[in-house]
Amino acid sequence: MCQHHQGQDDDAKPSQAEQRPVYNDPFPWHLGAYDAHCHPTDTMASIASLATGRTKALAIMATRSQDQHLVAQVAAEHGVAESDSSTGSDADSARKGCKVVPAFGWHPWFSYQLYDDSVPNPTYNPPKAEDPDTSTTEDAKISHYKSVLSPSPQDSSFLTSLPPPTPLSSFIASTREHLTSFPYALVGEIGLDKGFRLPQQRLPNDSPSRDEGLTPGGREGRLLSPHRVQMQHQQTILQAQLRLAGEMGRAVSVHGVQAHGILYDTVAACWKGHEKRVLSRREKKSIAPGAEESSDDESSSGDEADGDQSSKQKKAKRKTLGKPFPPRICLHSYSGSADMLKQWLHPAVPADIFVSFSTAVNLGTDGGRAKLDAVVRAVPDDRILVESDLHLAGDEAEDMLEDMYRLVCEIKGWELEHGVRTIADNFDRFIYG
């Protein structure tokens, strides 16, 4: 999630550029371009542009209390994207406007606003009406924030400005309802962030710097405080959402900033005991072709014809339900190293890992641009995605999306049309399985 970053840096070496194919052809929007991660509900006035958008589908992320319903609203009004394998991309190519893949989740930046009410001693414990204790709900709120923020806040005005926390169980329940309403919705944006600091409260004598066009709840031009959300609390919020995604067989879009190692460990803890068995070379040679792909839950019943696509989809759906980890994971705007990516792509990992890149994040710093080539090359061709990660819809987001499409194709050495088709196939598999 980003506010708005500058575009591509100017420091690419000429020798590298000369070695790559030059893509000056018009961008093939007609083939279907997909934005795997974005936040246009942060600027609701931009949503009208979806009706004439060139992008075929946007995966729109929710992040906090103020935008969950907005994502659902936009999906309902502009239509939910369907899999090309079920609709037929050629027949759909003439359609106008952009469809939506809704995603519902609680971003790590706002994780302090939730509390885990499943434990015996939650961080937030407001007094009951019949309790003679003289403590107040405000006292309970302050106690919660002193527990989950570091350093522990002492400024009473800052603490008072924070909202009463929401039970994690309530958020999970409401998210389950959203996922039920939208059968292919994602869980996102979720993750871990070591670098984020809470914004300061807005004071009465502050200049009116808030942009009224932005959905409330974000930074809104405020200065940053020294307070961060404790990592253990972020992990609790993340794992609850990962379990929900596993329960309902949904893909997730994951944020990781300055926390790549602990993010992997936190996610991997959910699939402990479910890892794939990695066969040795000798074992692979002794197995008949295709036999290694079969399993008990994939056995076909006598009344299911091999060519019955509906039966195949139902079986695939059954395979992904009821597990403690999501079936598909996208590392959005991945900013880690190529070497660190190896653990996610290890053959024992039981989830399908996708990796997405954006101009806003991956080209926002010299360091990000410097390592992008190696990281893009390290991602398997069938697992790479492209996103804008922008807080609005429209021409600016689509221009940035196109820039990253072109750059990924250059790095991969793909012809532009081949790259667009490949990423479209990847998006379809990430969303629909």
C-alpha positions in Angstrom: 0.0 0.0 0.0 1.4 3.4 -0.9 0.2 6.9 -1.2 2.0 8.0 -4.4 5.6 7.5 -5.4 7.6 8.8 -8.2 7.9 6.8 -11.4 10.8 5.0 -12.8 14.3 6.2 -11.9 16.6 7.6 -14.5 19.7 5.7 -13.4 19.4 2.6 -15.5 22.6 1.8 -17.3 22.6 2.5 -21.0 24.4 -0.7 -21.7 21.6 -2.7 -20.0 18.9 -0.8 -21.9 20.7 -1.5 -25.2 20.8 -5.2 -24.5 17.0 -5.4 -24.1 14.4 -5.4 -26.8 12.8 -2.0 -27.3 9.0 -2.0 -26.9 7.7 1.0 -28.8 4.6 -0.7 -30.1 1.2 0.4 -28.8 0.3 -1.4 -25.6 -2.0 -4.4 -26.3 -4.8 -3.5 -23.9 -7.2 -5.6 -26.0 -5.5 -8.8 -24.8 -6.4 -8.0 -21.2 -4.2 -6.2 -18.7 -4.7 -6.9 -15.0 -3.9 -4.9 -11.9 -3.2 -7.4 -9.2 -3.2 -5.0 -6.2 -4.6 -1.4 -5.9 -6.5 0.9 -3.6 -8.9 3.1 -5.7 -11.4 3.2 -2.8 -9.0 5.6 -1.1 -10.2 8.1 -3.7 -13.8 7.4 -4.4 -14.1 10.2 -6.9 -11.8 8.2 -9.2 -14.1 5.1 -9.2 -16.2 6.5 -12.0 -13.3 6.0 -14.4 -13.7 2.3 -14.1 -16.6 2.5 -16.6 -14.2 3.6 -19.4 -11.0 2.0 -18.1 -8.6 0.0 -20.3 -7.6 -2.4 -17.6 -9.7 -5.6 -17.7 -9.8 -6.2 -14.0 -8.6 -4.7 -10.8 -8.0 -6.5 -7.5 -9.1 -3.8 -5.1 -7.8 -4.1 -1.5 -9.5 -3.2 1.7 -7.2 -2.2 4.5 -9.2 -0.8 7.5 -12.6 -0.2 9.0 -13.4 2.7 6.7 -13.0 0.9 3.4 -14.3 -2.7 3.7 -17.9 -1.6 2.7 -16.5 0.6 -0.1 -14.7 -2.3 -1.7 -18.0 -4.4 -1.6 -19.9 -1.4 -3.0 -17.6 -0.9 -5.9 -17.6 -4.6 -6.8 -21.4 -4.7 -6.7 -21.8 -1.6 -8.8 -19.1 -2.2 -11.5 -19.3 -6.0 -11.7 -17.1 -8.8 -10.4 -14.5 -10.1 -12.8 -14.9 -13.7 -14.0 -12.3 -16.2 -15.1 -11.4 -16.1 -18.8 -11.5 -19.9 -18.8 -15.2 -19.8 -17.9 -16.3 -16.8 -20.0 -14.0 -17.0 -23.0 -11.6 -14.1 -23.5 -12.4 -13.6 -27.1 -16.1 -13.2 -26.5 -15.3 -10.8 -23.7 -12.8 -8.7 -25.5 -15.4 -6.3 -26.8 -16.7 -5.4 -23.3 -16.2 -1.9 -22.1 -14.9 -0.8 -18.7 -13.1 -2.5 -15.9 -14.3 -5.3 -13.6 -13.4 -5.9 -10.0 -11.9 -8.6 -7.9 -12.8 -7.5 -4.3 -10.4 -8.2 -1.5 -11.2 -7.9 2.2 -8.5 -7.6 4.8 -6.9 -5.6 7.6 -3.6 -4.0 6.8 -0.7 -4.2 9.3 -0.6 -0.3 9.4 -4.0 -0.5 11.2 -3.5 -3.7 13.1 -3.3 -1.7 16.4 -7.0 -1.0 16.0 -7.9 -4.6 16.6 -7.5 -6.7 19.7 -7.4 -10.5 20.1 -10.5 -11.3 22.1 -9.8 -15.1 22.0 -7.2 -15.1 24.7 -7.9 -15.2 28.5 -6.4 -11.8 29.1 -7.0 -9.5 26.1 -5.2 -6.2 25.8 -8.6 -4.5 25.7 -11.0 -5.3 28.6 -13.6 -2.6 29.0 -15.7 -2.7 32.2 -19.1 -4.4 32.1 -22.2 -2.4 33.1 -22.6 -4.5 36.3 -19.0 -4.2 37.2 -18.5 -2.0 40.3 -14.9 -1.2 39.1 -14.3 2.5 38.7 -12.2 2.0 35.6 -13.7 3.4 32.4 -13.8 2.3 28.7 -11.3 5.1 28.0 -8.9 3.5 30.6 -9.3 0.2 28.9 -8.6 1.7 25.5 -5.4 3.5 26.8 -4.2 0.2 28.3 -4.7 -1.6 25.0 -2.6 0.9 23.0 0.1 1.0 25.6 0.3 -2.7 25.3 0.5 -3.0 21.5 2.5 0.1 20.5 6.2 0.6 20.9 7.5 2.7 22.5 4.5 2.7 24.8 2.7 6.0 24.3 2.6 8.4 27.3 1.0 11.4 25.6 -2.6 11.5 26.8 -3.8 13.6 23.9 -2.3 11.1 21.4 -3.9 8.2 23.2 -7.3 9.9 23.4 -7.3 10.5 19.7 -7.1 6.8 18.9 -10.4 4.9 18.2 -11.7 2.2 20.5 -10.3 -1.1 19.3 -12.4 -3.7 17.6 -12.6 -7.3 18.5 -10.6 -9.5 16.1 -13.4 -12.0 16.1 -15.9 -9.4 14.9 -13.7 -8.4 12.0 -13.1 -12.0 11.0 -16.9 -12.7 11.2 -17.7 -9.7 9.0 -14.9 -10.7 6.5 -16.3 -14.2 6.3 -19.6 -12.6 5.3 -18.0 -10.5 2.6 -16.1 -13.6 1.3 -19.4 -15.6 1.2 -21.1 -12.8 -0.7 -18.2 -12.7 -3.3 -17.2 -16.3 -4.0 -13.8 -15.4 -5.6 -12.9 -12.5 -3.4 -9.4 -12.4 -1.9 -8.2 -11.8 1.6 -6.1 -8.7 1.5 -4.3 -6.5 2.1 -2.6 -8.3 5.0 0.9 -8.7 6.2 3.7 -7.3 8.4 5.6 -4.0 8.5 8.5 -3.1 10.7 9.0 0.4 9.3 5.5 1.9 9.7 4.9 4.6 12.3 1.5 5.8 13.4 0.6 9.4 12.3 0.3 12.0 15.0 -3.1 13.2 16.0 -4.5 16.3 14.2 -4.5 19.3 16.6 -7.0 22.1 16.5 -4.5 24.7 15.4 -3.0 22.6 12.7 -3.3 23.8 9.1 -6.2 22.2 7.2 -4.0 19.9 5.3 -6.4 17.0 5.0 -7.6 16.2 1.5 -11.3 15.8 1.7 -11.3 13.7 -1.4 -9.5 10.9 0.5 -11.4 8.1 2.3 -10.9 8.7 6.1 -8.5 6.7 8.2 -5.2 7.1 6.3 -2.3 9.4 7.1 -4.0 12.5 5.5 -1.0 14.7 5.6 -0.2 14.2 9.3 3.3 14.1 10.8 4.5 10.7 12.0 4.8 9.7 15.6 7.6 7.5 17.0 5.2 4.7 17.7 5.1 1.3 15.8 2.9 -1.7 16.2 4.6 -4.5 18.1 5.5 -7.3 15.7 3.8 -10.0 17.9 0.5 -8.2 17.6 0.9 -7.8 13.9 1.5 -11.5 13.6 -1.6 -12.4 15.6 -3.8 -10.3 13.2 -2.1 -11.7 10.1 -2.4 -15.3 11.2 -6.1 -15.0 12.0 -6.6 -13.8 8.4 -4.4 -16.5 6.9 -6.5 -19.1 8.7 -9.7 -17.6 7.4 -8.3 -17.6 3.9 -7.4 -21.3 4.3 -10.8 -22.2 5.7 -12.5 -20.6 2.7 -10.0 -21.6 0.1 -9.1 -18.0 -0.9 -6.0 -16.4 -2.2 -4.3 -13.7 -0.2 -2.3 -10.5 -1.1 0.5 -10.0 1.4 2.4 -6.9 2.4 5.9 -7.2 3.7 8.2 -4.2 4.5 11.5 -4.6 6.4 10.2 -7.9 7.7 10.9 -10.4 4.9 12.3 -13.1 7.2 9.7 -12.9 9.9 6.9 -12.7 7.3 8.0 -16.0 5.8 8.3 -17.6 9.3 4.8 -16.3 10.3 3.1 -17.6 7.1 5.1 -20.9 7.1 3.9 -21.6 10.7 0.4 -21.9 9.3 1.3 -24.7 6.9 3.6 -26.6 9.3 2.8 -30.3 9.0 1.3 -29.8 5.5 4.5 -29.4 3.5 4.8 -31.2 0.2 7.1 -34.2 0.2 10.1 -33.5 -2.1 11.0 -36.5 -4.1 14.6 -37.5 -4.8 15.8 -37.9 -8.4 15.7 -41.7 -8.0 12.1 -41.6 -6.7 11.0 -39.3 -9.5 12.4 -41.7 -12.1 10.7 -44.7 -10.5 7.2 -43.0 -10.7 5.1 -43.4 -13.8 4.5 -40.0 -15.6 1.6 -38.2 -14.0 1.3 -40.6 -11.0 3.0 -38.1 -8.6 0.1 -35.7 -9.2 -2.5 -38.0 -7.9 -3.7 -38.2 -4.3 -6.6 -39.6 -2.3 -8.6 -36.4 -2.5 -8.2 -36.2 -6.2 -9.5 -39.7 -7.0 -12.4 -39.5 -9.4 -15.8 -41.1 -8.6 -17.5 -43.3 -11.1 -20.2 -40.7 -12.0 -17.7 -38.0 -12.9 -16.6 -38.0 -16.6 -13.0 -37.0 -17.2 -14.1 -34.1 -19.4 -16.6 -32.7 -17.0 -15.2 -29.2 -16.3 -17.7 -28.5 -13.6 -16.7 -31.7 -11.7 -13.1 -30.7 -12.0 -13.7 -27.3 -10.6 -15.7 -28.7 -7.7 -12.9 -31.2 -6.9 -10.3 -28.4 -7.1 -12.4 -26.3 -4.7 -12.8 -29.1 -2.2 -9.0 -29.5 -2.2 -8.4 -26.0 -1.1 -11.1 -25.7 1.6 -10.6 -26.3 5.3 -6.8 -26.0 5.5 -5.0 -23.7 8.0 -3.2 -21.8 5.2 -4.3 -20.1 2.0 -3.9 -22.0 -1.3 -2.4 -19.1 -3.2 -0.3 -16.2 -1.9 0.8 -13.1 -3.7 3.8 -11.2 -2.4 2.7 -7.8 -3.5 5.2 -5.2 -4.6 7.9 -7.6 -3.4 10.9 -5.7 -2.2 13.1 -8.5 -0.8 16.1 -10.0 -2.5 16.1 -12.7 -5.1 17.9 -15.0 -2.7 15.2 -14.5 -0.1 12.6 -15.4 -2.6 14.0 -19.0 -2.8 12.4 -20.0 0.5 9.0 -19.0 -0.8 9.5 -21.0 -4.0 10.9 -24.1 -2.4 9.1 -27.2 -3.7 8.0 -28.2 -0.2 5.8 -25.1 0.2 2.2 -26.3 -0.1 0.8 -22.9 -1.3 1.2 -21.5 -4.8 3.4 -18.4 -4.5 2.9 -15.5 -6.9 5.0 -12.3 -6.9 3.8 -8.9 -8.0 5.7 -5.7 -8.9 4.6 -2.0 -9.1 6.2 1.1 -10.4 5.1 2.9 -7.3 7.0 0.7 -4.9 9.7 -1.2 -6.8 10.9 1.9 -8.8 10.3 4.3 -6.0 13.9 4.2 -4.7 17.3 3.7 -6.3 17.8 0.6 -4.2 14.6 -1.0 -5.3 15.4 -0.3 -9.0 18.9 -1.7 -8.6 17.7 -5.2 -7.5 14.6 -5.4 -9.6 16.1 -7.2 -12.6 17.5 -10.0 -10.5 14.3 -10.5 -8.6 12.1 -10.5 -11.7 14.3 -13.0 -13.3 14.1 -15.2 -10.2 10.3 -15.4 -10.4 9.1 -18.3 -12.5 7.3 -17.2 -15.6 4.0 -18.7 -14.5 4.0 -16.9 -11.1 4.7 -13.2 -12.0 2.0 -10.5 -11.7 1.9 -6.7 -12.2 0.1 -4.1 -10.1 -0.3 -0.3 -9.6 -0.6 -0.2 -5.8 -2.1 3.2 -6.4 -4.7 5.0 -4.3 -6.9 6.0 -7.3 -8.2 4.6 -10.5 -7.9 6.1 -14.0 -5.2 7.2 -16.4 -2.4 7.7 -13.9 -2.8 4.2 -12.5 -3.1 2.6 -16.0 0.0 4.5 -17.2 2.0 3.1 -14.2 0.6 -0.4 -14.8 1.7 -0.2 -18.4 5.1 0.9 -17.4 5.6 -2.1 -15.2 4.2 -4.5 -17.8 6.7 -3.2 -20.3 9.6 -3.3 -17.9 8.8 -6.9 -16.8 8.6 -8.0 -20.4 12.0 -6.3 -21.1 13.7 -8.0 -18.1 12.2 -11.4 -19.0 13.1 -11.0 -22.7 9.5 -11.5 -23.7 7.7 -10.0 -26.7 5.1 -7.6 -25.3 2.1 -9.5 -26.5 3.5 -12.8 -25.1 4.1 -11.1 -21.7 0.7 -9.6 -21.5 -0.9 -13.0 -22.3 1.4 -14.8 -19.8 0.5 -12.4 -17.0 -3.2 -12.6 -17.8 -3.0 -16.4 -17.4 -1.1 -16.0 -14.1 -3.7 -13.5 -12.8 -6.5 -16.0 -13.7 -4.8 -18.8 -11.8 -4.0 -16.6 -8.8 -7.6 -15.5 -8.4 -9.5 -18.5 -9.4 -7.1 -21.4 -8.8 
